């Protein structure tokens, strides 16, 4: 289908507007982060000089080295667990025939509709009773469970979009379910897995409510939770707050830039069939 020049121009204008709306607040934060302490800025006025010392000061005073390590460990664990379990579940729903398959799949999808606020308090009491609060498990397990609904839906749709002729040829060659999954489907599903992993990593990295409820010790705080406590201690130091926010956001931005090609490829190839 060919797109007319007017439609293409309208698309570019719309994308440009959304890009500006997204980048302008980020530019304001970056300008504040490099403004010398005590210097007042109006709007998007450039600072008199660049002060990178705000980052070092925020890093040292906020203790973000430990918080970033915690966030990396939690995000990596959630991505690995979600990727493994979603791949297995998506393969089962896409290729296997068993009683109640459709009903069970829609039950799994209910997880997409359940907000964390609706179960975080009883979940806290359960995990505290098992002695799991103030541990990585209190963040890993709930966030993996939160991501499984999307991950299962995503991988099921990708596996269903895979050419049936290739699967039938593998079956004729004697491939069982295990060989079909790990040697045929998964190697070709790397873009879809990368897209799912990046989305889950962003959701996990930005999660605030679960760490706030489950974590009371300073040594277990994640980066967004540490940023919130840092904000409470430096409410009037805008430059330090902007530098700290940049530090917290930078790892996930770098991850996206590193995986952007696989992310786009996965978005184009995944979720083709419902």
Buried (B, 14 or more C-beta within 10 A) or exposed (E): EEEEEEEEEEEEEEEEEEEEEEEEEEEBBBBBBBBEEEEEBEEEEEBEEEBEEBBEBBBEBBBBEBBBEBBBBBBBBBBBBBBEBBBEBBBBBBBEEEEEEEEBBEEBBEBEEEEBEEBBEEBBEEBEEEEBBBBBBBBBBBBBBBBBBBBBBBBBBBBBBBEEEEBEEBBEEEBEEEBBBEEBBBEBBEBBBBBBBBBBBBBBBBBEEBBBBBBEEEEBBBBBBBBBBBBEEBEEBBBBBBBBBBBBBEBBEEBEEEBEEBBEBBEEBBBEEE
